[in-house]
């Protein structure tokens, strides 16, 4: 019985520790304004990609199925953090913004490979290179204009207010 | 009492699997003993069940099992809690202890070789037969005694590992160096190793959702064994195993793993058949935080 009680106590301690550590991370990523807007500085990580990595071309750029396969991979591995439509969620920023859409494919590939470990994004080198390039194809297929439309559809009142606001 | 103890993780696993909807497709490695450098995604909980069937000369064959609760605290820190048990055929079923493991990734970015520091505390009995690692002078005959004798021995161990792992052209190569100290007095430092190589059967993902696509299967091989202790370092009186391994990452969020291990010398169990099933729950930390009135 003593061992059982010990096991339960350790489980409870781990759980409590997890909760304590999880809460600041979530609250820290919330920002004012529209839902799940992240500090634009988060996208600065893309600028840290070395020149050699940026210069890499997507070998699957002409593969019509790459973005489709990448979409399935995104749903499986990325949507939980970045949102089902890559528009951002509590744990990860939008990938539809111009900082991402205008980034070189090589820079996105580099970020996927290396993650941003200290800021919560894991490394994704466990996905083979072709799958990471398929993800890049999918991400690049998302346009910034689609993001605008999505925001308007998601929150029409905010969009209306923005339109009626004097310039 | 032992059965009731083992029911706890089982019931917990079943409840979570059925009532938690935020499940995530994992890309799990096929290794059962070796660790690569990939940690759990932050906030996610992976619940795993593993089983080892082992042959035993000079005693009864056994079926040892463990449940793992693996949580990504940070992208650079994964913590894991294990509950172990075993059934020795013709003898008895026992709860054999628990382990608390932590893996820490010191480097921010990917490198050709990626180190991870592993620290584990074990509180197990001598009847523990999961063979999650082989170290020191662990040999088959250690497990031959009846459970009533083995359970009287208690191990409080601090186990450290240096995990080194590389990924190249779809292949993963992992090497683990094990250094263990039984915290009871007069026990020397013990050493062991585990190495592994694996590769997905398909490197490109299919444009269709599928269960049997090659990219869902990862095959490999791992080898592990003891390297003696501080007083007698080396291969004498040690056991070693080689095991082909296979993981099947199902689109339904489950991962199945199989491993057939073969003893490489007379000190090793002749055959260890292992299998495991796991499921990952996304946003577990967030969910628990909400339960306790945290961020809405």
Interface residues (C-beta under 8 A of the other chain):
Chain A: X1 X3 X4 X6 X7 X8 X10 X11 X14 X15 X17 X18 X19 X21 X22 X23 X25 X26 X27 X30 X65 X68 X69 X70 X72 X73 X76 X77 X80 X81 X90 X91 X113 X114 X115 X116 X117 X118 X119 X120 X121 X122 X123 X125 X126 X127 X128 X129 X130 X131 X134
Chain B: X1 X4 X5 X8 X22 X24 X25 X27 X29 X36 X38 X39 X41 X42 X43 X69 X71 X72 X73 X74 X75 X76 X79 X81 X83 X95 X97 X98 X100 X105 X108 X109 X110 X123 X167 X169 X170 X172 X200 X203 X204 X205 X206 X207 X209 X215 X251 X282 X283 X284 X285 X286 X288 X289 X292 X294 X295
